[in-house]
Amino acid sequence: MTRDELIRGTRQLISESDRLEGQPTMGALQLWLQLSDDLLATAWGSMDRYHLAWLMVGKPKGIVRGRPMTPDEEAAYVREVVSQKTAALRMSLDAVERQGMPFVGETGDVRTAEERSADRAPDRAPDRSGLPTDPTLADRLEAARLEADAHRDHGERRAPRPDRMQR
C-alpha cells in the first residue's frame, strides 16, 4: 500500500462515518468496521484486544445485555462506535499525512527518514537546546516550589476517625 492509497482510503472511511452517523444501521456499521480494520491492519499491523480496549472502540457506555436493542438504542450504539473508530482513523491520517510517519504496510517509492524530516520542523532535544534562555525561569520555578510546599498537608486527615472505623 502506498502512502497516497492509505490517505485516500482513510479519508474515504472518515467521510463514510459521517453518512453512518446520519443513517445508523448495524449492517452498515459491521461492513464499515471490517473495511476500517482491514485498512488499519494493512497499514499499521493487526490490533489485538489490548489495543482495541485502550482505544475503547466498540465499548459503549450504556451497553444492552440480554435483549434485542430498540431502534433508538441501536442507532445510539452505532453512532458511539463510529465516533470512537473515526477518532482512531483521524489519528492514523494525521500520523501519515502531517507527521510523515512510516507505516508497516508501506510499499512503493518510500522516502528516507532524511527526506521526511526535511519536510518537518526539526525535533528539539528535551532540554530545549537552541531556544533562547528565559532569565526568569529559575525564579518562577522556585516560587512554584514554595507554593506547592505550602499545600503539602492537604492530603492529611484533619479530624480523628471514630473507633469503629479504625480496624
Protein Blocks (a to p, Z undefined) as FASTA:
>chain_A
ZZklmmmmmmmmmmmmmmmmmmgcfklmmmmmmmmmmmmmmmnopadfklmmmnopoiaf
bdcehiacdfklmmmmmmmmmmmmmmmmmmmmmmmmmnopacfklgcjdddfklmmmmpc
cdddfklgoiacdfklmmmmmmmmmmmmmmmmmmpcfbdcdfklpZZ
